[in-house]
Amino acid sequence: MADDWIALLRGINVGTAKRVAMADLRAVVAGLGYENVATLLNSGNVVFHDPGRSKTPPATAIEQAVAATLGVKSAVIAFPADTLDAILRDNPLAKPSRDPSRLLVAAVKNAATLARLAALAQQDWGRDQLTCGPDAGYAWCPDGISKGLLFAGVNKALGDGVTMRNWTTMLKLQKMISTKDQGPRAKDKG
């Protein structure tokens, strides 16, 4: 599991911009030498095994390959499976009574972006809540992400340094890693 990774592509298949077929994305990631590549949903969520042959960090390699091969510029945030486990374990906003579609994880590119996100967490976001853990930020948008100011405010302030996924998606990514089979994956999970 230590060599299993998650990559999140920012802004893929949102509206009409940055259209990428998940089969093409899987092919690009596999073409980099990563194994057991699978995607989740149609929004740029990828899990894969890194056999450790490349000296280029996975986020950089995937970002460059997607741009070169598919002609789509999308920031990529990647982290190992144990970091995903920590991110999910450390969420202070997760409560069983909360709608998981309104509970978000803000994955960040680096420590500097996390520090900027922590500064944003000090602002008053009305009914929305924002907090940070050691590896990611967490947002609770009880009225939905399009109703409050938080989602748009964080994206505007941090741009390509952050990408957000809802709690259900993050749990599905964790499950894909923890229950993965030894052979290659070929289908999207949903």
Backbone hydrogen bonds, N-H to C=O, Kabsch-Sander energy under -0.5 kcal/mol:
donor,donor_aa,acceptor,acceptor_aa,energy
4,D,1,M,-1.8
5,W,48,F,-3.3
6,I,79,F,-2.5
7,A,46,V,-2.9
8,L,77,I,-3.0
9,L,7,A,-0.5
9,L,44,G,-3.0
10,R,75,A,-2.9
12,I,9,L,-0.7
13,N,18,K,-2.2
14,V,11,G,-1.0
14,V,17,A,-0.6
15,G,13,N,-0.7
17,A,14,V,-1.1
25,L,21,A,-2.2
26,R,22,M,-2.7
27,A,23,A,-2.0
28,V,24,D,-2.3
29,V,25,L,-2.4
30,A,26,R,-2.7
31,G,27,A,-2.2
32,L,28,V,-0.7
32,L,29,V,-1.0
33,G,30,A,-2.1
34,Y,29,V,-1.2
35,E,49,H,-2.7
38,A,47,V,-2.4
40,L,45,N,-2.1
41,L,189,K,-2.4
43,S,40,L,-0.8
45,N,40,L,-0.6
46,V,7,A,-2.8
46,V,44,G,-0.5
47,V,38,A,-2.8
48,F,5,W,-2.0
49,H,35,E,-3.2
50,D,3,D,-3.3
61,A,57,P,-2.5
62,I,58,P,-2.9
63,E,59,A,-2.4
64,Q,60,T,-2.5
65,A,61,A,-2.3
66,V,62,I,-2.7
67,A,63,E,-1.8
68,A,64,Q,-2.6
69,T,65,A,-3.0
70,L,66,V,-1.9
71,G,66,V,-0.6
71,G,67,A,-0.9
72,V,66,V,-1.2
74,S,72,V,-0.7
77,I,8,L,-2.3
79,F,6,I,-2.2
81,A,4,D,-2.8
83,T,80,P,-0.9
84,L,80,P,-1.6
85,D,81,A,-2.4
86,A,82,D,-1.9
87,I,83,T,-2.8
88,L,84,L,-2.4
89,R,85,D,-2.3
90,D,86,A,-2.4
91,N,88,L,-0.8
94,A,91,N,-0.7
98,R,95,K,-2.1
102,R,99,D,-1.9
104,L,102,R,-0.6
104,L,139,A,-3.2
105,V,165,R,-3.1
106,A,137,G,-2.8
107,A,105,V,-0.9
107,A,163,T,-2.4
108,V,135,D,-0.5
109,K,161,G,-2.3
114,L,110,N,-1.9
115,A,111,A,-2.2
116,R,112,A,-1.9
117,L,113,T,-2.3
118,A,114,L,-2.5
119,A,115,A,-1.7
120,L,116,R,-1.7
121,A,117,L,-1.7
122,Q,119,A,-1.2
123,Q,120,L,-1.7
125,W,123,Q,-0.7
128,D,125,W,-1.6
129,Q,140,W,-2.4
131,T,138,Y,-2.3
133,G,136,A,-3.2
137,G,106,A,-2.3
138,Y,131,T,-3.1
139,A,104,L,-2.3
140,W,129,Q,-2.3
141,C,102,R,-2.8
141,C,139,A,-0.5
144,G,141,C,-2.2
147,K,144,G,-0.8
148,G,144,G,-1.2
153,G,149,L,-2.5
154,V,150,L,-2.8
155,N,151,F,-2.1
156,K,152,A,-2.5
157,A,153,G,-2.2
158,L,154,V,-2.5
159,G,155,N,-2.1
161,G,158,L,-2.4
162,V,159,G,-1.5
163,T,107,A,-2.0
165,R,105,V,-2.0
167,W,100,P,-1.3
167,W,103,L,-2.5
168,T,100,P,-0.6
170,M,166,N,-2.0
171,L,167,W,-2.4
172,K,168,T,-2.2
173,L,169,T,-2.3
174,Q,170,M,-2.1
175,K,171,L,-2.3
176,M,172,K,-2.4
177,I,173,L,-1.8
178,S,174,Q,-2.6
179,T,175,K,-2.1
180,K,177,I,-0.9
189,K,39,T,-1.9
